[in-house]
Amino acid sequence: MSDRDLIGGRLKLVDEGRLRERLFHIASDPLPFRKASYTVPGHTKSTLDEMDDFVAGCLAEWNWAVERTPYQCQSFARNYEKPVHHQYDTPREGDPFYTLYNIHGRKRGREIPEETIVLVAHKDS
């Protein structure tokens, strides 16, 4: 079977409605507020943590092993004296640190079990 046939067969398995629904969820409000320092009123987690849970839930639903690697990060500061598209600035001394997570999904190959597929939502670079 050629790679083209294999890819075509895999594409036929994609549920377009579900894909559209999930992409809409990721791209909808509260963008551009998916960040560690913003929590929607009435929610218990930051919008970034909520998105991490969404991504990890999708991976788990597909039977991927999900890992979260924590790291510490500060939010950018804003300098309102600069033009609007250049207002991001280095964090100020004393600004809080947040524990954020890189999300890793791992799945062993069925046909070649010694091979592993890895998906990563990597936010600390």
N, C-alpha and C positions, 0 to 999 in steps of 0.2 A: 504494500500500500504506500502510495506516495505521500509526502508531507502535505501536499495540497489536499488530497482526499481526507487525510487524518484531520486537518484543520477544518475543512468543510463539514465533516461529521460532528466535530466538537461544537462548531457554531450553531448547528441545528439544535443542540441541546440547551442553548441559552433561552431563558424565559424573558422575552423582551419587556413585558409588562412589569415583571419583578425588578429587572435591571433599571428600568426607567424610574420606578417608585423609589428604589434605594438611592439612585443618583440624585433625584429630586430632594430626598431627605438630607443628603450630605450637602447639597448646594443651596438649601433654603435657609430661611432665618434660623438662628440669629446671626448669620454672616453679616458683616465681617467680625462678629464678636465670638468666634470660637477660639477662646483663649483661657489660660489658666486663671486670669485675674477677673473673669466675668462670670457671674452666676445669674441666670434668669430669675427674677423675683418669684418666690414660691418653690424653686427647685433646691435640691440639697447639694448638687455637684456643679462644678464649673462646666461651661459649655464644651471645653476641650475634653474633660473627663467623660462627659456624656457621649461625645463622638467616639472616644476610645472604646467605651462600652458597646456602642453600636457596631463598630468595626470588629471587635473581639467576638460579639454575638454572631455576626455573619460568618466569621471563620469557624466558630464552634459548630454552627448549624451545618456547615459543609464538612464536618468531622476533621477539621484541622486542629492540631495541638496548639494552643495559644499560650504564649509567654509574654510577660510584661517586664521590661528592663527599666528600673527607675533611674532617674538622673535629676540633678538640681539645676534650676534655671531661674533667672530673673527676667521680669518683663522689661521691654524697652521703655524708656521714658519718652516724653514728648516735649519738644521745644517749639512753642507756639510763635516764637519770633522768626522762625524759618518759614519758607513757602510750604503750603499744605502737603505736597508730595515729598517733602524732605524733613518732616518734623520728627521722625524717629531719632532717638538719641540714646547714648549709652545709659544704663541704669545709674541712678544716683546712689551714693553711699547710704546704706541703711534701708534701701528698697528691699522688700521681702523676697525670699527665695520660695519657689514652688517645687514640689515633687511632681515631675511629669514622667510619662512612660513611653518608651518605644514599644510598639506592638509587633510581635513576631508570630507568624503562623507557619507551622511545619507540617508537612505530609509526606509520608514515605511513598515511594513509587510502588505501584501494584505489579508492574511487569519487571521492574528492576528494583527490588526492595532496598538495595544498598545506596540507591540514589534518593536524595531528599529535595523536595521543592520547598523554597522558603519565600514567604511574602512578608514584607516589612513596611510598617507605617513609621517612618523615621523622622522625628521632628527636632532633634537637637543639633542640627547642622545648618 
